[in-house]
Amino acid sequence: MKIDTSNLPWSISEKLTDILQEAVKDRTGGCTVVFHDPKYSVEKGGFHPVEVMLDGQGQIQYITDFAFAGDEFCKEIDFDFSLGIFQHFGREFPIAAGRQLYQIWESNFTTYHRMGVFESTVEGL
């Protein structure tokens, strides 16, 4: 599968595209790529788990960053490109409102990925 970012409201970095491309290189259909820090816990903290859903054409449908809020595991940040919605702790905004936070999130995520803190799995749809 080839990553196709033509459906996105803003450009994403080549670093992120390369990370996703490597994860799905042998895939032929839609999938969800899950990045997780095996040491992440409510007690010790760590790096937030992230899901990226790709449709069968390789277009990013959503990117979701999960976190603990107290003892509850929930979506902290969600960029749902397919619906045009940005969510932060459950509050919805138009996707354009998430652009600046997206840039910060992406920079952090690609740095953490380069540090090797994530394990990744790919789940078919």
HELIX and SHEET records of a PDB file:
HELIX    1   1 GLU A   14  ALA A   23  1                                  10    
HELIX    2   2 ILE A   95  GLY A   98  5                                   4    
HELIX    3   3 ARG A   99  MET A  115  1                                  17    
SHEET    1   A 7 ARG A  91  PRO A  94  0                                        
SHEET    2   A 7 ILE A  85  HIS A  88 -1                                        
SHEET    3   A 7 GLU A  72  ASP A  80 -1                                        
SHEET    4   A 7 ILE A  60  ALA A  69 -1                                        
SHEET    5   A 7 VAL A  50  LEU A  54 -1                                        
SHEET    6   A 7 CYS A  31  HIS A  36 -1                                        
SHEET    7   A 7 GLU A 119  GLY A 124 -1                                        
END                                                                             
